[in-house]
Amino acid sequence: MAKEYWYDTSTGQVQELEKRGQQKDLLGPYTTREEAEHALERARARTAAEDERDREEEDW
């Protein structure tokens, strides 16, 4: 089984399967530690893109 990583929003740290925190605080799973380290950046970028799409739909 491939290793999975999660980003723990309560600690700001990357967690592995056996050491992960509460589900409510986790983003993931990610296939690499590096992906998990950038989880918040990716989430912010997706949110910004969705917000922009919503603004565009309201304008048409």
HTML snippet that shows the backbone in 3Dmol.js (N, CA, C, O; Angstrom):
<script src="https://3Dmol.org/build/3Dmol-min.js"></script>
<div id="view" style="width:600px;height:400px;position:relative"></div>
<script>
const pdb = `
ATOM      1  N   MET A   1       0.845  -1.187   0.000  1.00  0.00           N
ATOM      2  CA  MET A   1       0.000   0.000   0.000  1.00  0.00           C
ATOM      3  C   MET A   1       0.885   1.243   0.000  1.00  0.00           C
ATOM      4  O   MET A   1       1.851   1.337   0.757  1.00  0.00           O
ATOM      5  N   ALA A   2       0.532   2.198  -0.869  1.00  0.00           N
ATOM      6  CA  ALA A   2       1.304   3.432  -0.966  1.00  0.00           C
ATOM      7  C   ALA A   2       1.107   4.279   0.282  1.00  0.00           C
ATOM      8  O   ALA A   2       0.035   4.281   0.886  1.00  0.00           O
ATOM      9  N   LYS A   3       2.134   4.981   0.649  1.00  0.00           N
ATOM     10  CA  LYS A   3       2.070   5.866   1.806  1.00  0.00           C
ATOM     11  C   LYS A   3       1.181   7.057   1.468  1.00  0.00           C
ATOM     12  O   LYS A   3       1.215   7.565   0.347  1.00  0.00           O
ATOM     13  N   GLU A   4       0.395   7.497   2.427  1.00  0.00           N
ATOM     14  CA  GLU A   4      -0.468   8.666   2.249  1.00  0.00           C
ATOM     15  C   GLU A   4      -0.125   9.700   3.308  1.00  0.00           C
ATOM     16  O   GLU A   4       0.290   9.368   4.418  1.00  0.00           O
ATOM     17  N   TYR A   5      -0.309  10.965   2.937  1.00  0.00           N
ATOM     18  CA  TYR A   5       0.003  12.077   3.825  1.00  0.00           C
ATOM     19  C   TYR A   5      -1.198  13.004   3.929  1.00  0.00           C
ATOM     20  O   TYR A   5      -1.979  13.138   2.987  1.00  0.00           O
ATOM     21  N   TRP A   6      -1.335  13.636   5.074  1.00  0.00           N
ATOM     22  CA  TRP A   6      -2.396  14.601   5.321  1.00  0.00           C
ATOM     23  C   TRP A   6      -1.772  15.869   5.877  1.00  0.00           C
ATOM     24  O   TRP A   6      -0.729  15.823   6.529  1.00  0.00           O
ATOM     25  N   TYR A   7      -2.416  17.005   5.618  1.00  0.00           N
ATOM     26  CA  TYR A   7      -2.011  18.258   6.233  1.00  0.00           C
ATOM     27  C   TYR A   7      -2.959  18.506   7.391  1.00  0.00           C
ATOM     28  O   TYR A   7      -4.175  18.538   7.207  1.00  0.00           O
ATOM     29  N   ASP A   8      -2.407  18.679   8.579  1.00  0.00           N
ATOM     30  CA  ASP A   8      -3.196  18.899   9.791  1.00  0.00           C
ATOM     31  C   ASP A   8      -3.314  20.401  10.022  1.00  0.00           C
ATOM     32  O   ASP A   8      -2.332  21.053  10.377  1.00  0.00           O
ATOM     33  N   THR A   9      -4.502  20.949   9.823  1.00  0.00           N
ATOM     34  CA  THR A   9      -4.703  22.388   9.951  1.00  0.00           C
ATOM     35  C   THR A   9      -4.577  22.878  11.384  1.00  0.00           C
ATOM     36  O   THR A   9      -4.333  24.065  11.601  1.00  0.00           O
ATOM     37  N   SER A  10      -4.735  22.010  12.360  1.00  0.00           N
ATOM     38  CA  SER A  10      -4.632  22.438  13.757  1.00  0.00           C
ATOM     39  C   SER A  10      -3.176  22.564  14.210  1.00  0.00           C
ATOM     40  O   SER A  10      -2.881  23.327  15.129  1.00  0.00           O
ATOM     41  N   THR A  11      -2.273  21.829  13.580  1.00  0.00           N
ATOM     42  CA  THR A  11      -0.861  21.882  13.967  1.00  0.00           C
ATOM     43  C   THR A  11       0.021  22.515  12.902  1.00  0.00           C
ATOM     44  O   THR A  11       1.139  22.944  13.190  1.00  0.00           O
ATOM     45  N   GLY A  12      -0.486  22.576  11.655  1.00  0.00           N
ATOM     46  CA  GLY A  12       0.315  23.092  10.555  1.00  0.00           C
ATOM     47  C   GLY A  12       1.387  22.121  10.098  1.00  0.00           C
ATOM     48  O   GLY A  12       2.357  22.522   9.455  1.00  0.00           O
ATOM     49  N   GLN A  13       1.220  20.853  10.422  1.00  0.00           N
ATOM     50  CA  GLN A  13       2.219  19.849  10.082  1.00  0.00           C
ATOM     51  C   GLN A  13       1.634  18.765   9.187  1.00  0.00           C
ATOM     52  O   GLN A  13       0.426  18.527   9.171  1.00  0.00           O
ATOM     53  N   VAL A  14       2.516  18.123   8.452  1.00  0.00           N
ATOM     54  CA  VAL A  14       2.138  16.983   7.631  1.00  0.00           C
ATOM     55  C   VAL A  14       2.117  15.750   8.524  1.00  0.00           C
ATOM     56  O   VAL A  14       3.022  15.529   9.329  1.00  0.00           O
ATOM     57  N   GLN A  15       1.069  14.956   8.366  1.00  0.00           N
ATOM     58  CA  GLN A  15       0.909  13.746   9.172  1.00  0.00           C
ATOM     59  C   GLN A  15       0.871  12.523   8.249  1.00  0.00           C
ATOM     60  O   GLN A  15       0.443  12.608   7.098  1.00  0.00           O
ATOM     61  N   GLU A  16       1.323  11.398   8.777  1.00  0.00           N
ATOM     62  CA  GLU A  16       1.218  10.127   8.072  1.00  0.00           C
ATOM     63  C   GLU A  16       0.065   9.338   8.676  1.00  0.00           C
ATOM     64  O   GLU A  16      -0.446   9.690   9.740  1.00  0.00           O
ATOM     65  N   LEU A  17      -0.335   8.294   8.011  1.00  0.00           N
ATOM     66  CA  LEU A  17      -1.501   7.505   8.389  1.00  0.00           C
ATOM     67  C   LEU A  17      -1.535   7.164   9.870  1.00  0.00           C
ATOM     68  O   LEU A  17      -2.529   7.440  10.541  1.00  0.00           O
ATOM     69  N   GLU A  18      -0.484   6.579  10.383  1.00  0.00           N
ATOM     70  CA  GLU A  18      -0.507   6.108  11.763  1.00  0.00           C
ATOM     71  C   GLU A  18      -0.400   7.232  12.787  1.00  0.00           C
ATOM     72  O   GLU A  18      -0.614   6.993  13.975  1.00  0.00           O
ATOM     73  N   LYS A  19      -0.077   8.438  12.365  1.00  0.00           N
ATOM     74  CA  LYS A  19       0.117   9.545  13.305  1.00  0.00           C
ATOM     75  C   LYS A  19      -0.839  10.709  13.059  1.00  0.00           C
ATOM     76  O   LYS A  19      -0.661  11.782  13.634  1.00  0.00           O
ATOM     77  N   ARG A  20      -1.819  10.520  12.241  1.00  0.00           N
ATOM     78  CA  ARG A  20      -2.656  11.654  11.868  1.00  0.00           C
ATOM     79  C   ARG A  20      -3.605  12.062  12.981  1.00  0.00           C
ATOM     80  O   ARG A  20      -3.958  11.263  13.849  1.00  0.00           O
ATOM     81  N   GLY A  21      -4.014  13.339  12.933  1.00  0.00           N
ATOM     82  CA  GLY A  21      -4.892  13.908  13.947  1.00  0.00           C
ATOM     83  C   GLY A  21      -6.354  13.633  13.652  1.00  0.00           C
ATOM     84  O   GLY A  21      -6.698  12.702  12.924  1.00  0.00           O
ATOM     85  N   GLN A  22      -7.205  14.465  14.233  1.00  0.00           N
ATOM     86  CA  GLN A  22      -8.645  14.312  14.049  1.00  0.00           C
ATOM     87  C   GLN A  22      -9.037  14.606  12.608  1.00  0.00           C
ATOM     88  O   GLN A  22      -8.488  15.516  11.985  1.00  0.00           O
ATOM     89  N   GLN A  23      -9.958  13.860  12.093  1.00  0.00           N
ATOM     90  CA  GLN A  23     -10.388  13.994  10.697  1.00  0.00           C
ATOM     91  C   GLN A  23     -10.831  15.409  10.367  1.00  0.00           C
ATOM     92  O   GLN A  23     -10.585  15.893   9.262  1.00  0.00           O
ATOM     93  N   LYS A  24     -11.482  16.079  11.311  1.00  0.00           N
ATOM     94  CA  LYS A  24     -11.988  17.428  11.043  1.00  0.00           C
ATOM     95  C   LYS A  24     -10.876  18.434  10.758  1.00  0.00           C
ATOM     96  O   LYS A  24     -11.133  19.490  10.181  1.00  0.00           O
ATOM     97  N   ASP A  25      -9.648  18.121  11.154  1.00  0.00           N
ATOM     98  CA  ASP A  25      -8.520  19.019  10.987  1.00  0.00           C
ATOM     99  C   ASP A  25      -7.628  18.674   9.807  1.00  0.00           C
ATOM    100  O   ASP A  25      -6.596  19.315   9.610  1.00  0.00           O
ATOM    101  N   LEU A  26      -8.004  17.669   9.016  1.00  0.00           N
ATOM    102  CA  LEU A  26      -7.108  17.155   7.988  1.00  0.00           C
ATOM    103  C   LEU A  26      -7.525  17.526   6.579  1.00  0.00           C
ATOM    104  O   LEU A  26      -8.712  17.548   6.253  1.00  0.00           O
ATOM    105  N   LEU A  27      -6.535  17.816   5.746  1.00  0.00           N
ATOM    106  CA  LEU A  27      -6.712  17.958   4.309  1.00  0.00           C
ATOM    107  C   LEU A  27      -5.930  16.817   3.675  1.00  0.00           C
ATOM    108  O   LEU A  27      -4.771  16.587   4.020  1.00  0.00           O
ATOM    109  N   GLY A  28      -6.554  16.109   2.760  1.00  0.00           N
ATOM    110  CA  GLY A  28      -5.854  15.003   2.113  1.00  0.00           C
ATOM    111  C   GLY A  28      -6.769  13.822   1.935  1.00  0.00           C
ATOM    112  O   GLY A  28      -7.972  13.940   2.166  1.00  0.00           O
ATOM    113  N   PRO A  29      -6.256  12.723   1.543  1.00  0.00           N
ATOM    114  CA  PRO A  29      -4.844  12.355   1.524  1.00  0.00           C
ATOM    115  C   PRO A  29      -4.131  12.841   0.268  1.00  0.00           C
ATOM    116  O   PRO A  29      -4.743  13.088  -0.771  1.00  0.00           O
ATOM    117  N   TYR A  30      -2.823  12.967   0.402  1.00  0.00           N
ATOM    118  CA  TYR A  30      -1.928  13.312  -0.693  1.00  0.00           C
ATOM    119  C   TYR A  30      -0.941  12.177  -0.867  1.00  0.00           C
ATOM    120  O   TYR A  30      -0.655  11.446   0.081  1.00  0.00           O
ATOM    121  N   THR A  31      -0.419  12.025  -2.078  1.00  0.00           N
ATOM    122  CA  THR A  31       0.486  10.916  -2.355  1.00  0.00           C
ATOM    123  C   THR A  31       1.932  11.213  -1.975  1.00  0.00           C
ATOM    124  O   THR A  31       2.737  10.293  -1.825  1.00  0.00           O
ATOM    125  N   THR A  32       2.268  12.503  -1.817  1.00  0.00           N
ATOM    126  CA  THR A  32       3.625  12.856  -1.407  1.00  0.00           C
ATOM    127  C   THR A  32       3.583  13.842  -0.252  1.00  0.00           C
ATOM    128  O   THR A  32       2.601  14.556  -0.051  1.00  0.00           O
ATOM    129  N   ARG A  33       4.660  13.861   0.489  1.00  0.00           N
ATOM    130  CA  ARG A  33       4.794  14.816   1.598  1.00  0.00           C
ATOM    131  C   ARG A  33       4.761  16.245   1.055  1.00  0.00           C
ATOM    132  O   ARG A  33       4.160  17.128   1.667  1.00  0.00           O
ATOM    133  N   GLU A  34       5.403  16.471  -0.088  1.00  0.00           N
ATOM    134  CA  GLU A  34       5.447  17.817  -0.667  1.00  0.00           C
ATOM    135  C   GLU A  34       4.046  18.317  -1.020  1.00  0.00           C
ATOM    136  O   GLU A  34       3.726  19.476  -0.758  1.00  0.00           O
ATOM    137  N   GLU A  35       3.208  17.465  -1.609  1.00  0.00           N
ATOM    138  CA  GLU A  35       1.830  17.866  -1.913  1.00  0.00           C
ATOM    139  C   GLU A  35       1.099  18.268  -0.634  1.00  0.00           C
ATOM    140  O   GLU A  35       0.396  19.278  -0.603  1.00  0.00           O
ATOM    141  N   ALA A  36       1.269  17.481   0.405  1.00  0.00           N
ATOM    142  CA  ALA A  36       0.610  17.776   1.675  1.00  0.00           C
ATOM    143  C   ALA A  36       1.124  19.078   2.278  1.00  0.00           C
ATOM    144  O   ALA A  36       0.350  19.825   2.876  1.00  0.00           O
ATOM    145  N   GLU A  37       2.418  19.362   2.132  1.00  0.00           N
ATOM    146  CA  GLU A  37       2.984  20.596   2.662  1.00  0.00           C
ATOM    147  C   GLU A  37       2.360  21.829   2.020  1.00  0.00           C
ATOM    148  O   GLU A  37       2.303  22.890   2.640  1.00  0.00           O
ATOM    149  N   HIS A  38       1.895  21.693   0.787  1.00  0.00           N
ATOM    150  CA  HIS A  38       1.320  22.826   0.054  1.00  0.00           C
ATOM    151  C   HIS A  38      -0.211  22.773   0.002  1.00  0.00           C
ATOM    152  O   HIS A  38      -0.833  23.440  -0.825  1.00  0.00           O
ATOM    153  N   ALA A  39      -0.802  21.986   0.877  1.00  0.00           N
ATOM    154  CA  ALA A  39      -2.254  21.788   0.865  1.00  0.00           C
ATOM    155  C   ALA A  39      -3.019  23.100   1.058  1.00  0.00           C
ATOM    156  O   ALA A  39      -3.993  23.348   0.346  1.00  0.00           O
ATOM    157  N   LEU A  40      -2.603  23.931   1.993  1.00  0.00           N
ATOM    158  CA  LEU A  40      -3.323  25.185   2.226  1.00  0.00           C
ATOM    159  C   LEU A  40      -3.224  26.119   1.034  1.00  0.00           C
ATOM    160  O   LEU A  40      -4.203  26.775   0.679  1.00  0.00           O
ATOM    161  N   GLU A  41      -2.061  26.187   0.416  1.00  0.00           N
ATOM    162  CA  GLU A  41      -1.896  27.024  -0.769  1.00  0.00           C
ATOM    163  C   GLU A  41      -2.838  26.562  -1.878  1.00  0.00           C
ATOM    164  O   GLU A  41      -3.488  27.380  -2.529  1.00  0.00           O
ATOM    165  N   ARG A  42      -2.906  25.262  -2.085  1.00  0.00           N
ATOM    166  CA  ARG A  42      -3.774  24.720  -3.128  1.00  0.00           C
ATOM    167  C   ARG A  42      -5.242  24.986  -2.804  1.00  0.00           C
ATOM    168  O   ARG A  42      -6.022  25.336  -3.689  1.00  0.00           O
ATOM    169  N   ALA A  43      -5.617  24.820  -1.536  1.00  0.00           N
ATOM    170  CA  ALA A  43      -7.002  25.066  -1.139  1.00  0.00           C
ATOM    171  C   ALA A  43      -7.360  26.537  -1.324  1.00  0.00           C
ATOM    172  O   ALA A  43      -8.450  26.856  -1.800  1.00  0.00           O
ATOM    173  N   ARG A  44      -6.455  27.427  -0.954  1.00  0.00           N
ATOM    174  CA  ARG A  44      -6.711  28.870  -1.135  1.00  0.00           C
ATOM    175  C   ARG A  44      -6.859  29.216  -2.613  1.00  0.00           C
ATOM    176  O   ARG A  44      -7.735  29.999  -2.979  1.00  0.00           O
ATOM    177  N   ALA A  45      -6.022  28.649  -3.452  1.00  0.00           N
ATOM    178  CA  ALA A  45      -6.085  28.910  -4.890  1.00  0.00           C
ATOM    179  C   ALA A  45      -7.407  28.407  -5.476  1.00  0.00           C
ATOM    180  O   ALA A  45      -8.027  29.089  -6.293  1.00  0.00           O
ATOM    181  N   ARG A  46      -7.836  27.212  -5.055  1.00  0.00           N
ATOM    182  CA  ARG A  46      -9.119  26.688  -5.549  1.00  0.00           C
ATOM    183  C   ARG A  46     -10.280  27.558  -5.077  1.00  0.00           C
ATOM    184  O   ARG A  46     -11.219  27.810  -5.832  1.00  0.00           O
ATOM    185  N   THR A  47     -10.214  28.010  -3.842  1.00  0.00           N
ATOM    186  CA  THR A  47     -11.280  28.866  -3.319  1.00  0.00           C
ATOM    187  C   THR A  47     -11.331  30.182  -4.079  1.00  0.00           C
ATOM    188  O   THR A  47     -12.413  30.653  -4.431  1.00  0.00           O
ATOM    189  N   ALA A  48     -10.177  30.779  -4.335  1.00  0.00           N
ATOM    190  CA  ALA A  48     -10.127  32.029  -5.089  1.00  0.00           C
ATOM    191  C   ALA A  48     -10.688  31.840  -6.496  1.00  0.00           C
ATOM    192  O   ALA A  48     -11.418  32.698  -6.993  1.00  0.00           O
ATOM    193  N   ALA A  49     -10.353  30.730  -7.137  1.00  0.00           N
ATOM    194  CA  ALA A  49     -10.864  30.457  -8.483  1.00  0.00           C
ATOM    195  C   ALA A  49     -12.378  30.278  -8.463  1.00  0.00           C
ATOM    196  O   ALA A  49     -13.069  30.774  -9.353  1.00  0.00           O
ATOM    197  N   GLU A  50     -12.895  29.586  -7.473  1.00  0.00           N
ATOM    198  CA  GLU A  50     -14.346  29.400  -7.357  1.00  0.00           C
ATOM    199  C   GLU A  50     -15.046  30.728  -7.063  1.00  0.00           C
ATOM    200  O   GLU A  50     -16.120  30.995  -7.603  1.00  0.00           O
ATOM    201  N   ASP A  51     -14.445  31.555  -6.216  1.00  0.00           N
ATOM    202  CA  ASP A  51     -15.022  32.869  -5.936  1.00  0.00           C
ATOM    203  C   ASP A  51     -15.086  33.714  -7.194  1.00  0.00           C
ATOM    204  O   ASP A  51     -16.081  34.399  -7.433  1.00  0.00           O
ATOM    205  N   GLU A  52     -14.033  33.673  -8.003  1.00  0.00           N
ATOM    206  CA  GLU A  52     -14.011  34.422  -9.262  1.00  0.00           C
ATOM    207  C   GLU A  52     -15.076  33.883 -10.215  1.00  0.00           C
ATOM    208  O   GLU A  52     -15.764  34.663 -10.874  1.00  0.00           O
ATOM    209  N   ARG A  53     -15.218  32.579 -10.295  1.00  0.00           N
ATOM    210  CA  ARG A  53     -16.240  31.979 -11.152  1.00  0.00           C
ATOM    211  C   ARG A  53     -17.638  32.399 -10.696  1.00  0.00           C
ATOM    212  O   ARG A  53     -18.502  32.678 -11.527  1.00  0.00           O
ATOM    213  N   ASP A  54     -17.859  32.445  -9.409  1.00  0.00           N
ATOM    214  CA  ASP A  54     -19.155  32.891  -8.878  1.00  0.00           C
ATOM    215  C   ASP A  54     -19.428  34.341  -9.265  1.00  0.00           C
ATOM    216  O   ASP A  54     -20.546  34.680  -9.652  1.00  0.00           O
ATOM    217  N   ARG A  55     -18.407  35.202  -9.163  1.00  0.00           N
ATOM    218  CA  ARG A  55     -18.593  36.615  -9.539  1.00  0.00           C
ATOM    219  C   ARG A  55     -18.925  36.739 -11.021  1.00  0.00           C
ATOM    220  O   ARG A  55     -19.785  37.534 -11.401  1.00  0.00           O
ATOM    221  N   GLU A  56     -18.249  35.959 -11.860  1.00  0.00           N
ATOM    222  CA  GLU A  56     -18.515  35.998 -13.295  1.00  0.00           C
ATOM    223  C   GLU A  56     -19.930  35.527 -13.602  1.00  0.00           C
ATOM    224  O   GLU A  56     -20.597  36.106 -14.460  1.00  0.00           O
ATOM    225  N   GLU A  57     -20.400  34.491 -12.920  1.00  0.00           N
ATOM    226  CA  GLU A  57     -21.755  33.989 -13.163  1.00  0.00           C
ATOM    227  C   GLU A  57     -22.801  35.001 -12.711  1.00  0.00           C
ATOM    228  O   GLU A  57     -23.855  35.113 -13.337  1.00  0.00           O
ATOM    229  N   GLU A  58     -22.531  35.740 -11.638  1.00  0.00           N
ATOM    230  CA  GLU A  58     -23.478  36.751 -11.171  1.00  0.00           C
ATOM    231  C   GLU A  58     -23.591  37.908 -12.139  1.00  0.00           C
ATOM    232  O   GLU A  58     -24.629  38.565 -12.205  1.00  0.00           O
ATOM    233  N   ASP A  59     -22.508  38.170 -12.909  1.00  0.00           N
ATOM    234  CA  ASP A  59     -22.479  39.299 -13.841  1.00  0.00           C
ATOM    235  C   ASP A  59     -23.157  39.023 -15.165  1.00  0.00           C
ATOM    236  O   ASP A  59     -23.481  39.967 -15.885  1.00  0.00           O
ATOM    237  N   TRP A  60     -23.381  37.796 -15.509  1.00  0.00           N
ATOM    238  CA  TRP A  60     -23.932  37.532 -16.851  1.00  0.00           C
ATOM    239  C   TRP A  60     -25.386  37.711 -16.796  1.00  0.00           C
ATOM    240  O   TRP A  60     -26.067  37.543 -17.807  1.00  0.00           O
TER     241      TRP A  60
END
`;
const viewer = $3Dmol.createViewer("view");
viewer.addModel(pdb, "pdb");
viewer.setStyle({}, {cartoon: {color: "spectrum"}});
viewer.zoomTo();
viewer.render();
</script>
